[in-house]
Amino acid sequence: MWESVKIYTERIERPRNFLSNDTEKETKRRILVEQQIRAQELVSMMRDQMEQGVENQLKQQKEAQVKASQAATRERQKEELDQNSLRLREYLSANLVDFLTEGLVEVCCKQPEDPIDTLAEFLFKRSLDVACPDPSVFESFDEV
């Protein structure tokens, strides 16, 4: 029998084995590995995109919280300033605004060459008409 195989091999060529050989297996394995690598890269890209989306959402929420906090702080500070300056405004309104307005009207009517000096003289004359304020009022202004 070996003799017939030898004769066949010499005449035709080497007999073929129709089972898969090592190169075919290696090619299939390489293709499978490349597909797995592409799938892992795709999963990694999708994960990165999702993480980036979540990070952007968190960043927007944080910015909104900071803006709301800043607005609340501004509002609170404005209320405190208004409340603290209320006594000062009342004092100025009671003791200065009327005299200053009257002096400015007089300066506008006369239109002197030196309006600042004229207004200063007017306020000096009127200062004698103003009662001395309570010193405790000035102490509270130092706190503001």
DASUL-V961868 format. One record per pair of residues at least 24 apart in sequence whose C-alpha atoms are under 7 Angstrom apart, sorted by the first residue. I is the first residue (numbers start at 1). J is the second residue. D is the distance in Angstrom with one decimal. If there is no record, write none. Layout:
i = (I,I)
j = (J,J)
d = (D,D)
This chain:
i = (84,85,88)
j = (144,144,141)
d = (6.2,7.0,6.8)
